[in-house]
Amino acid sequence: MGVIFYLLAALTLAGGLAAVLLKNTVHCALALTVAFAGLALLFLRLDAQFAGFAQILVYVGAVAILVVFAILLTRGSETPTEGVFSRSWFVGLVIAAAVFAALGAAIVESAPALPGETAAPSVTVLGIGDALVTRYVLPLEIVALLFTAAIIGAVIVAMREKERAK
């Protein structure tokens, strides 16, 4: 592992921790964007170009911007006046530890069954892009319309709740 990997891992972890620990929701959303960008750079460092560029386009370019706009539209950017922890934080901590332990056990048990070396996949980013714009263009457009409808519905719901609050 090189120094670059450790720098990217530190950037990703710092972004994730900042997204969880900051009190201002806009700052949390921007820190989440940093974590997404760190993951994309890690994918690119591991020679997974499609996953890296998809991470940049989908998460950094779309989801993070959507989260920031949703926060700003619903006026959820105010810093909370009461405590930021819920009363049942201990239950959440126990559940998170149990899930982490279960996933860790599954990974440790499956490690001996994995092959040592695998062949590099023959699918390239060019092949995936070509398939998306030729063979799978209709499902791609349907997903785009579905996401657009979901965004419009979220904005309408947020605006209705804002009007009720007045």
PABA-834900 format. One record per residue (C-alpha): residue in one letter; chain; x, y, z. Coordinates in steps of 0.25 Angstrom, whole numbers, plus 5000, padded with zeros to 4 digits. Example, Ala and Ser with C-alpha at 12.3 -4.5 7.8 and 13.67 -1.06 7.14 Angstrom:
2
 rest kette   px   py   pz
    A     A 5049 4982 5031
    S     A 5055 4996 5029
# end
This chain:
166
 rest kette   px   py   pz
    M     A 5000 5000 5000
    G     A 5005 5013 4996
    V     A 5005 5027 5003
    I     A 4994 5031 4993
    F     A 4985 5021 4998
    Y     A 4987 5025 5013
    L     A 4984 5039 5009
    L     A 4972 5036 5001
    A     A 4967 5027 5013
    A     A 4969 5038 5023
    L     A 4962 5048 5014
    T     A 4950 5038 5013
    L     A 4950 5035 5028
    A     A 4951 5050 5031
    G     A 4939 5054 5022
    G     A 4931 5042 5028
    L     A 4934 5046 5042
    A     A 4931 5061 5039
    A     A 4918 5057 5033
    V     A 4914 5050 5045
    L     A 4919 5060 5056
    L     A 4917 5074 5051
    K     A 4904 5081 5056
    N     A 4901 5089 5043
    T     A 4894 5080 5033
    V     A 4899 5088 5021
    H     A 4913 5086 5026
    C     A 4910 5071 5028
    A     A 4905 5070 5014
    L     A 4918 5076 5009
    A     A 4926 5067 5017
    L     A 4918 5055 5012
    T     A 4922 5060 4998
    V     A 4937 5060 5002
    A     A 4935 5045 5007
    F     A 4928 5042 4993
    A     A 4940 5048 4986
    G     A 4950 5041 4994
    L     A 4943 5027 4991
    A     A 4943 5031 4976
    L     A 4958 5034 4977
    L     A 4960 5020 4984
    F     A 4952 5013 4973
    L     A 4961 5020 4963
    R     A 4973 5017 4970
    L     A 4969 5002 4970
    D     A 4968 5002 4955
    A     A 4952 5001 4956
    Q     A 4950 5013 4946
    F     A 4935 5010 4944
    A     A 4932 5010 4959
    G     A 4941 5022 4961
    F     A 4934 5031 4950
    A     A 4920 5026 4954
    Q     A 4923 5030 4968
    I     A 4927 5044 4963
    L     A 4915 5045 4954
    V     A 4905 5039 4963
    Y     A 4909 5042 4977
    V     A 4918 5054 4976
    G     A 4910 5061 4964
    A     A 4896 5057 4967
    V     A 4893 5052 4981
    A     A 4901 5061 4989
    I     A 4896 5073 4981
    L     A 4882 5068 4983
    V     A 4884 5066 4998
    V     A 4889 5081 4999
    F     A 4877 5086 4991
    A     A 4867 5078 4999
    I     A 4873 5083 5012
    L     A 4873 5098 5007
    L     A 4859 5096 5002
    T     A 4853 5091 5014
    R     A 4861 5101 5023
    G     A 4867 5089 5031
    S     A 4880 5096 5031
    E     A 4878 5103 5045
    T     A 4887 5098 5056
    P     A 4878 5090 5066
    T     A 4876 5097 5079
    E     A 4874 5084 5087
    G     A 4884 5073 5088
    V     A 4888 5066 5075
    F     A 4887 5052 5081
    S     A 4874 5045 5083
    R     A 4869 5038 5095
    S     A 4871 5024 5090
    W     A 4886 5026 5085
    F     A 4891 5015 5093
    V     A 4881 5005 5086
    G     A 4886 5010 5073
    L     A 4900 5008 5077
    V     A 4897 4994 5081
    I     A 4890 4991 5068
    A     A 4902 4997 5060
    A     A 4912 4989 5068
    A     A 4904 4976 5066
    V     A 4903 4978 5051
    F     A 4918 4982 5050
    A     A 4921 4969 5058
    A     A 4912 4960 5048
    L     A 4918 4966 5036
    G     A 4932 4965 5042
    A     A 4930 4950 5045
    A     A 4924 4947 5031
    I     A 4937 4954 5025
    V     A 4946 4946 5034
    E     A 4939 4933 5031
    S     A 4939 4935 5016
    A     A 4954 4939 5014
    P     A 4960 4925 5013
    A     A 4949 4921 5002
    L     A 4954 4933 4993
    P     A 4964 4930 4982
    G     A 4978 4936 4983
    E     A 4978 4942 4969
    T     A 4967 4945 4960
    A     A 4968 4949 4945
    A     A 4965 4963 4942
    P     A 4951 4966 4936
    S     A 4950 4968 4921
    V     A 4939 4978 4922
    T     A 4944 4992 4920
    V     A 4938 5006 4923
    L     A 4937 5008 4908
    G     A 4929 4994 4907
    I     A 4920 4998 4918
    G     A 4917 5012 4913
    D     A 4914 5006 4899
    A     A 4904 4996 4905
    L     A 4897 5007 4913
    V     A 4895 5016 4901
    T     A 4892 5005 4891
    R     A 4886 4992 4897
    Y     A 4881 4998 4910
    V     A 4877 5012 4906
    L     A 4862 5009 4910
    P     A 4864 5005 4924
    L     A 4874 5016 4926
    E     A 4864 5026 4921
    I     A 4853 5020 4930
    V     A 4862 5021 4942
    A     A 4865 5035 4939
    L     A 4850 5038 4938
    L     A 4848 5031 4951
    F     A 4859 5039 4958
    T     A 4853 5052 4952
    A     A 4839 5049 4957
    A     A 4845 5045 4971
    I     A 4852 5059 4972
    I     A 4840 5067 4968
    G     A 4831 5059 4978
    A     A 4841 5062 4989
    V     A 4841 5077 4986
    I     A 4826 5077 4986
    V     A 4825 5070 4999
    A     A 4836 5079 5005
    M     A 4828 5091 5001
    R     A 4815 5086 5006
    E     A 4821 5083 5020
    K     A 4827 5097 5020
    E     A 4813 5104 5017
    R     A 4807 5096 5028
    A     A 4817 5100 5038
    K     A 4814 5115 5035
# end
